């Protein structure tokens, strides 16, 4: 269903699907099981909007409100708890949803960086070159700009990653760079209680 004429238009640059598949594989290589590459999602109707979010912070509040509001305006929206079907292999289904979406919403919240999934998704989204709208929920854009210098709201999450050595320093730097970059996008700044 096409969005109403008074809604915003999204222009998407053309991206080679095989190149995008490689980028996704690299984005999730350290957080998915080794057998993840053997699973392929069922081909489904493409999503128009993908919601990247940290579940414990916003799934039952802001993310769900956005999920229910946008389809009423004619958009197909992917929210993992609603878009996944029984039997879907989570990593492959999320990759397919990100790949097919024309627009990404990244809801950046206080514990966002504690999720390697959120950070891997954000990194992929920025690499895809598709439009992204950040929603700074109970955080400020400037909070994200200082991550690389070991400051800001996500400093403890990255200190924990560095302490347990689960992810490579290159991967951590990639995630810090993604947070830094998205902090310069024009987005909405809200309080989750609003």
C-alpha positions in Angstrom: 0.0 0.0 0.0 1.4 3.4 -1.0 1.7 6.1 1.7 -0.7 9.0 1.5 0.3 11.9 -0.7 0.9 14.2 2.3 3.6 11.9 3.8 7.3 12.3 3.3 9.0 10.7 0.3 12.1 8.5 0.7 14.7 8.4 -1.9 17.0 5.4 -1.8 20.3 5.0 -3.6 20.7 1.8 -5.6 22.8 -0.8 -3.8 24.2 -4.0 -5.2 22.4 -6.8 -3.2 25.4 -9.1 -3.1 27.6 -6.3 -1.8 24.9 -5.6 0.9 24.8 -9.3 1.8 28.6 -9.2 2.4 28.3 -6.1 4.5 25.6 -7.7 6.6 27.6 -10.8 7.1 30.5 -8.8 8.4 28.3 -6.7 10.6 27.0 -9.7 12.5 30.0 -12.1 12.2 31.1 -11.8 15.8 27.6 -12.0 17.4 25.9 -14.8 15.4 26.4 -18.5 15.8 28.9 -20.0 13.2 26.0 -21.8 11.5 24.1 -18.6 10.8 25.3 -18.3 7.3 23.5 -21.6 6.4 20.1 -20.1 7.1 18.3 -18.1 4.5 15.1 -16.2 5.3 12.0 -16.9 3.3 11.5 -14.2 0.6 8.8 -11.9 2.0 7.3 -8.6 0.9 9.9 -5.8 1.5 9.6 -3.7 4.6 9.5 0.1 4.2 10.7 1.1 7.6 13.0 -0.8 10.0 13.0 0.2 13.7 16.4 -0.3 15.4 16.0 -0.1 19.1 17.1 -1.5 22.5 14.1 -3.6 23.8 14.4 -3.2 27.5 14.5 0.6 27.1 11.8 1.3 24.5 10.1 -1.8 23.0 6.9 -1.5 25.1 6.8 2.3 24.9 8.2 4.3 22.0 9.1 1.5 19.6 5.6 -0.1 19.9 3.9 3.3 19.5 5.8 4.0 16.3 5.1 0.5 15.1 1.4 1.0 15.4 1.3 4.6 14.2 3.1 4.3 10.9 1.1 1.4 9.4 -2.0 3.5 9.9 -0.4 5.9 7.5 0.3 3.2 4.9 3.8 2.1 5.8 5.1 -1.5 6.3 7.1 -1.4 9.5 9.5 -4.0 10.9 9.8 -4.3 14.7 11.4 -7.6 15.6 8.8 -8.6 18.2 6.0 -8.0 15.6 7.8 -8.8 12.3 9.2 -12.2 13.1 7.1 -15.2 12.6 7.3 -18.6 14.2 10.2 -20.5 12.8 12.1 -17.5 11.5 15.8 -17.6 12.2 16.4 -14.3 14.0 19.7 -13.1 12.5 18.7 -13.9 8.9 15.2 -12.4 9.3 16.6 -9.2 10.8 19.2 -8.9 8.0 16.5 -9.3 5.4 14.4 -6.7 7.0 17.2 -4.2 7.2 18.2 -4.9 3.6 14.7 -4.4 2.2 13.8 -1.3 4.3 13.8 2.0 2.5 14.1 4.0 5.7 15.6 3.2 9.1 14.6 4.6 12.5 17.3 4.3 15.2 16.0 4.8 18.7 19.1 5.6 20.7 18.3 5.1 24.4 20.3 4.9 27.7 21.3 1.2 27.5 21.4 1.0 23.7 25.2 0.4 23.6 24.8 -2.6 25.9 23.4 -4.5 23.0 25.9 -5.8 20.4 22.9 -6.4 18.1 21.8 -2.7 18.2 25.4 -1.6 17.5 25.8 -4.1 14.6 22.5 -3.0 13.1 23.4 0.6 13.4 26.8 0.0 11.8 25.1 -1.9 8.9 22.4 0.8 8.5 25.0 3.5 8.1 27.0 1.5 5.6 23.9 0.8 3.5 23.7 4.5 2.7 19.9 4.4 3.1 18.1 7.2 4.9 18.2 7.1 8.7 16.3 9.1 11.3 17.8 8.9 14.8 15.5 9.3 17.7 17.5 10.4 20.8 15.4 9.0 23.6 16.5 10.1 27.0 20.0 10.7 25.6 21.5 13.7 23.7 23.3 13.6 20.4 26.4 15.0 22.2 26.3 11.9 24.5 27.2 9.8 21.4 30.0 12.0 20.1 32.3 11.3 23.0 32.2 7.5 22.9 35.5 7.2 21.0 37.2 9.4 23.7 35.9 7.1 26.5 33.3 9.6 27.7 29.5 9.9 27.5 26.5 7.8 28.3 27.8 4.6 26.7 31.3 4.6 28.3 30.4 1.8 30.7 29.1 -0.5 27.9 32.3 -0.2 25.9 34.4 -0.6 29.0 32.7 -3.9 29.6 33.2 -5.0 26.0 36.9 -4.2 26.2 37.2 -6.0 29.6 35.7 -9.3 28.4 37.5 -9.3 25.0 34.5 -10.9 23.2 34.7 -8.5 20.3 37.7 -7.4 18.3 39.1 -3.9 18.8 38.2 -3.3 15.1 34.6 -4.2 15.7 34.4 -1.9 18.8 35.9 0.9 16.9 33.4 0.3 14.1 30.5 0.6 16.6 32.0 3.7 18.2 32.3 5.3 14.8 28.7 4.5 13.9 27.5 6.1 17.2 29.7 9.2 16.5 28.4 9.5 12.9 24.7 9.1 13.8 25.0 11.8 16.4 25.4 14.4 13.6 22.1 13.4 11.8 19.1 15.6 12.3 16.7 13.6 14.6 14.1 13.8 17.3 15.1 14.4 20.9 12.6 13.1 23.3 12.1 11.7 26.8 10.8 8.1 26.9 8.2 9.1 29.5 6.6 11.6 27.1 
